[in-house]
Amino acid sequence: MRRLMLGALMLAGSTLAAQDPFNAAVDSIARDVLRQTGVPSASLAIVRDGKVVYVQAYGDAKVEGHVPATTTMRYSIGSISKQFCAGAILLLVQDGKLSLDDPVSKYFPDLTRANEVTIRELLSHTSGYQDYWPQDYVMPNMLDSTTARQIVDRWARIPLDFDPGTRWQYSNTNYVIAGMIVEKVSGMPFFDFLRSRILNPLGIESVKNIDLGRLPDSDPTGYVRYALGPARVAPKEGKGWLFAAGELAMTPSDLAKWDLAMMNESLLSPASYHTMETEVLRKDGVGTGYGLGVDVGIQNGHRAISHNGEVSGFTAENLVFPDDRAAIVVLTNQDAAQAGGAIARQVSARLFTTEDASAHAHESQTQTIFEGLQKGTIDRSLFTTDANFYFNAQTLADFASSLSPLGAPAAVVQVGRSLRGGMVLRVYQVRFTSGRAVRAWTFEMPDGKLEQYQVASN
């Protein structure tokens, strides 16, 4: 719905293959991020080579009584729901019942400048309609029930924030209007249309419409923290506030089925997927980084289709690499938290470094060098002439005085690898038992010597 601009961790679900370095790395990443952020739980599903290969849950679904999270529990996915709404619109386009370039006035002529705003601009957040819920908390009026019509009457009948197509601004109001269009054109309630045309065909059986009320007790409790205080049970939005902008909850495995359909282009037509995943340009030709219901871009050198989500008590991250037939789903039960995004980013980096058979050896060497620098020493035989010049007495003294208070590294994990200037650039996260982490990166020459070794805050 909104977007994101701990105690003992318990593992649930299928048993990890301890011998698999990738699984072990993901396990370490998830545990460390929850420990660092204090988010009660996370539930993950990972797709590699077009198959779901990893499904795990960590932490407490309910802080009270330390009820462990399991992989069969449903989490609210928030604004990730928007791509399902975009998919519903594209299905109606395929049915010949509407066009993305239809003006909103064709369906709701009473909305502000509806004859100038198109459905495409709704789905790409370039319409100018003001967002009705940018806050990271539930306002008093949102504790009461509302309707989609009441939302648009209040927020889509006031002046636009900008001329249609001239700027990009995230707005939940756009998707309330889009959901209303789905209902008007299809003659069905929005959720019923999703169930019949998207959810059932994909075998997404766990889905729950949380616009009608809280998740049942068998699912996680949603939490909120005030500043750095303890986890508190989050308030629930009143009925009607989520609708097509963020009403879905499901398991990570079921969300992965949607991701698989995107990779396989099996639900929508290839042309519709292409439209959804293509960056929309403003009228001045500047890119928005957004398609229809999804962020579009490049991560670790790979085309990425993604979105995060947040409703009261929950945050979520969905990251898809269609060309690589890979995806990462992370669902968590605390709002206004970055844990899901942090886990997804670190796992995605690991996803594309598993082909680097020497990654583990480099991690070990990087940790050894780091521990030496904490004492103000280095093995100069590992470095080039340039790097040895860089590590003069002052440099070593500053490294030692600033790094030694961190204590011994608990883990060093390679999170990125690329080529630069004829060398291999490797990026690492150095983690400590305190929960702190720093970033280290190296340039490796063809002969294996290091031209650079840098450390900085994350």
Secondary structure by P-SEA (a helix, b strand, c coil): cccccccbbbbcccccccccaaaaaaaaaaaaaaaacccccccbbbbcccccccccccccccccccccccccbbbbbcccaaaaaaaaaaaaaaacccccccccccccccccccccccaaaaaacccccccccccccccccccccccaaaaaacccccccccccccbbbbbaaaaaaaaaaaaaaacccaaaaaaaccccccccccccccccccccccbbbbbccccccccccccccccccccccccbbbcaaaaaaaaaaaaacccccaaaaaaaabbbbccccccccccccbbbbbcccbbbbbcccccccccbbbbbbcccccbbbbbbcccccaaaaaaaaaaaaaaaaccccaaaaaaaaaaaaaaaaaacccccccccaaaaaaacaaaaaaaaaaccccccccccccccccccccbbbbbbbbbccccbbbbbbbbbcccccccccccccc
